[in-house]
Amino acid sequence: MSASLSTSPSFSQIFRRVPEVAWQSPGRVNLIGEHTDYNDGFVLPLALTLGTTVEGARRDDRVLRIASREPELAMVEVPLDGLAPGSVGGWTAYVAGTAWALAEKGVSLVGADLLIDGTIPRGAGLSSSASLECSTAGALLALAGADLPLRDIALLAQRAENVFVGVPCGVMDQFASTHARAGHLLLLDTRSLEVRHIPFDLAADGLALLVVDTRAPHALVDGEYAARRASCEKAVRILGVRALRDVTDLDAALASLHDDVLRRRVRHIVSENERVLDVVELLESGDVRAIGPILSASHVSMREDYEISCRELDLVVDTALAAGALGARMTGGGFGGSAIALVELTDLDRVRETILDAFAAAGLTEPGFVDAAPGDGYGPLR
């Protein structure tokens, strides 16, 4: 869901009554740790101050009426009874899928009128889908007079996306949306689901994280994301390990694989896990600028070994580095979306302008820029 306009209709205008609850959940940008989450690895995202809000009011029947503050998205009515994967398509599948997952968990849902409002640029790869799922879960739980632990909410939101929507994503986005804390990165061990909050105040060090929405098409329901996951699962079977996280001798593992594509996929995942832990160590030691080359190495790995970058993402990274960025990489699932650059605060405007000039010279759509200040996670709108 992208930013709503002040002239967009309110809940009261659409449904002719006032909302009973309002729940919000943020999008995320991942500092490092890409495609490691479905390999039992480590990820290091932060929550954005952008997100999705769901306002809701109970109905007397067993129907969800789902509307958006984006006027081009028509209201959809979804019966709660009979929900099943494949029964709802389009953007409302994320809402219906969340209701389905909650019901499977045993939550006694009630019918509801729901209004969705979002500020995350659509297609930017900043996890608008997880933000929508988690805020929907919060609103539906509140209307039902129920509650669940944050871990359960994240896992149910992931299940909605995996099974109901059909995107085989890992759990990073949903955990970032529910567990994040302002001023911190979220270190998540996706095997144990243990979280640790890592202080992250770049401005105090004279730095900034520039997030660039390339506006290149970004869609994970197609076959590319699933193909990357399938390659990892195939390599796991050949190597005889529980997950690629468990590969401790990378050279030996690569030597035992006779498919060059599998070798490159494995090399990215194993090295990316190491990069996440290296970044955490540097941040905790106070050597923030030293993470720059690690971010850049991550991009090379995603471009060469995992093959999930694209022309626009590479242009952001190359241009930012040439303009003096300390490090840069694509972020998110890939095949479009956004890139990040670690820059000196004094260079921020210049790097931004240089990127705009590079896109114009290449004849590409003008990119957008997103505030990357770490925000809070899921909760009622206050």
N, C-alpha and C positions, 0 to 999 in steps of 0.2 A: 504494500500500500504506500503510495507516495503522499507528499504533503497535501493536506486538505486546505481549502480556501475558506476565508472567513465568511464568504457568502454562501457556503455550502449549507444545506438544511440541517437543523439540529434534530436531536432525538425527539423532542416534543413536537416539532413540525412534521416529522415523518410518521410518528406513531400516535400522536394526539394524546400523549400522557408523558409523565416525567420518568426518567430512569431511576431504578432502585439501587443499582450498583454501577461502578465504573472501575475498571481494572486496567493496568498498564503493564507492558513488558517491553524491554528495549531490544533493539538490534545489536549487532556486535561487529567489531573488526578484529581480525586475528593478527596479533603481532607476529607470531610464528608458530608452526606446527600444522602443516597442511596435509590433509588426507591421512593423518596418523590416527585419527580418532576411531576409525573402523578397523584399525590394526592394533588395538589395545595400547596405543601409545600415549604420548603427552602432547598437550596443546596449551597455548598461552594467549587467550583472547582478552579483550576488554569490552564492556558494555558501552554502547553509545548513549548519548543523551537523546537520540532519536528513537522512536519506537512506535508501538501500536496501542491504542486505547480501545477497549470494548465496553460500551455502556449497555445495560440490559434491564429488562423488567419482565416479571413472570407473566405467563399466559395461563389460561384455564384449560387449554387443550395440550396435546402432545406434539406441538409444532414449533419449529424454530423459524422465525421470520428474520432473515439476515439482510441488512442494508448497509450501504457504505456512504460516507460523506463525499465520495467521488461520484458525481452525478452520472457519469457514463456507465457505472456499474449498476445494473438493475437489481431490485430486491428479489430475493429467492426464498421460497418456502420449502422447508425440509422437514418431513415427519420424523420424529425421534424413533418411532417404532419401525423396524425393518431396515435400519441403517446397516450398510454392509459395504466393504470395499468395492468400488466401481459403481455404487449407486448414485454418487454425486460427483460432478466434474467441475472444472473451472476453479476460480479463486475460492468459492465457498466450500470446496472439498476440504480445505484446511480447517475450517470451522466445524463442518459436519464430522470430519475425521476425529477431531478432538472430542466431540460429544460421544462418538462411537467408542473411543478408547476409554473415556471415563465410565461409560455404561458397562463396558467389559470388566472394568475394575470393580464394579458393584455400586457405583454412585447412583443414587435414585434421582435422576435428572427431572427437571420440570420444563415444560414448554417456555419459550422466551422470545421476546423481541430483542434483537441485538443490532447495535449500530457500531460499525467499524470505522475507526479514524486512524490514519497513519502518517508519519512524517519521514519514513525511510524512503529514499529514492527507489522507485520500482526498477528491478533488474540490476541493481548495483552490487549484488553479491554480499550484502550486509545483513543477511539473515532476516529479511522481513517475514519469511514463512514461519520460522520458529517464534518470532515475536508475536505473530498473529495467533499461533497455536497456544502459546503460554498465556497470553492475555485472555483468550477465549476460555481456557481452562479456569482461570481465576474468576471470571464473571459467572460461568456456569456453576462452579462450586459455591460461590457466594449466594446465588439465587436458590440453590438447592439446600442451603444451610449446612453445607458439608465442608470438609477441609482435608487436605492430604499433605504429607511432607514434601518439601521442595524437590527432593530427589525423585519421588514418585511422579510429580507433575512433569519434570523434565523427561523422564523415561516414557510417560504416556504420550507426551507431545511428539517425541521421536517415533513412537509406535504409530501414531496417526500419520506421520509423514511417510514412514517406511511402508506400511501395509495399506493404508486407506488411499493415500495420494500416489504412492508408488515410487518415491524417491529413496534410494537405499543409503541415506545419509547416516553418518555417525552421530554421536550425542553431544558434540561440542557446542553447537548453536543453542540447543535447548538449555544446557547447563549454564552457558554464558548469560542467557536471557533471565534465568531464574536465580542464579547464585552470585552474580557479579556485585561488586561493591565500588562505590565512587572512589576515585583516586587510586585504584588498584587494578592490576592484571589478575586474571584467574588462572592459576596453574591447576590443570585437571589431569589426573591420572585416569584415563578412560577404561582401564581394567578394574581398578579398585573403586573408582568413582570418588576417590578422595580429592578434596579441593584445598588449595592454599592460596591466600590472597597476598600478592606481591606488590608492595607500594610502587606507584608509578606516577611521579610528578615531574614531567619533563621540563615544565616551565621553570621550576626551581633550579634546573641545571642549564638554563638558557637554550633549551631545545624545544622542538615541536614535532608532532607526527602529522604529516600532511596526508590526507586520504583523498584519492583522486578517483572519482566515478568516471570511468572511460566512456560510459554510455554505449559500450559494445554489447550486443545481445548476450544475455546470460540466462541459460535454461538448463536445469539439471535433470529434468524428466526424460530427456533424450538418452541415447545409449552410451554416451561417452563416460559419464560418471560411473554408471553401472559396469562398464567395461574395465575401468581402472580397479574397481573393487574386485571384480572377478579375477583379474590378473593376480592380485595379491592373494586371494584365496587359493588359486592354483599353485602359486609359489609356496604357500604354507604347506599344502599337501605334499609337494615334492620334497621340501626341506625337512618335513617331519617335525615341525614345531607347532606350538599352540597358536601363535600369531607372529607376525614379522617383528614385533617388539622383542621377541625372544631370540632373535638372531644376534649372537655375541661375537661371531667371527665372520665379518662381512666378506672378506676375501675368499674364505672357504665356501661360504654360501654361494657366492657368484660363480665360483669354479664348478659347483655342482649343478648349475642351471645351464641348459644348452640352448635356451631361447633368449636372444638378445633383448627382446622386449621385456621379458620377465626379469632379466638381470637389471635392466635400468629401473624398472618399477621398484624392485627390492632395494636397490642402492639409494633411491630417493627416500623411501620410508625409513630405513635404518639410519641414514645420515641426518634426516630431518629430526628424528627423535633426539639424536645427540645435540643438534643445534638448539632445540628447545631448552634442554638442560644447561647447555653452555650459556645461553642468554640469561637464564634465571640466576646462574652463579655470578655472572658479571653485574647484573642489576643489584643483587644483594651485597656485592662488594663495593658498590658505588661507582663502578666504571661504566657508566651508561653509554658513552660515546663508542666504546669498544664493541657494542653489539651491532654497529652499522655494517661491517664486512660480513657478519653472519647472516644478516637479513639479505644482503646481496647474493651470498652463496646459496641461500634458500631459493632465490628466484632462478638462478642458473640451473639448479637441480630440477625445479618444476618445469622450466622451459625445455631442458635437454633430456632429462630422464623420465619425468612423469608426463611431459608433453601436454600441459594443460594451459599454457599461456596463449597469447594471440598477439597480433600486430599492435593493437592499441595498448595492451599491458606492457609489452616490451618497449614501446615508445615512451611511456611514462617513466619506466625504470631507467632506460638509457639516458633520457633527457635530464632527469633529476640528478643522476650521478654526475653527468657532464657539467651540471650547473652547481655542483659542490655538495650535494646531499651526502651524508655520512653512510647511508645505506638505503636500499630500496628493493621492494619485491611486490609481486602480485599477492593478493590476499583473498581468501575464500576458495570456493570450489573450482574456479577457473573457467576457461572457455568464454571469457568476457568478465564483466564486473569491475572490481576496483583494484587499485594498487596503493601502496603506502610508501612514504619516504621519510626517513629520519633526517631532519634538517636543523641547522642552527636557527634560533628565533630571528636573528638579524638577517638571515637569508630567505626567510619564508616567502615574503612577497615576490622576491626575484625568482625563486624557483617556480612558484605558481605561474608567474607571467611567462617564464621560459617554456613551461609545459603548454600553456595556451597557444603560444606562438608556434610550437612544434606541431600541434594538432592542426592549426590553421594552414601551415605550410604543407602538411600532408593531405589536405583536403578532407579531414575527418570532422565529425560532429564535435562541437566544443564540449570538453569534459566539464564535470561539476566537481565541487570540493565540499567535503563533509567535515564538520567539527568532530575531532577525535578525543575530546576530553572524556576520561573514563567516568561513566555514570553508574547509577544504582540499578539493581535488578528489579524483578517482578514485585508487584504489590498493588494495593488499592490506590486509586488516583486521589491525591490529597489537594 
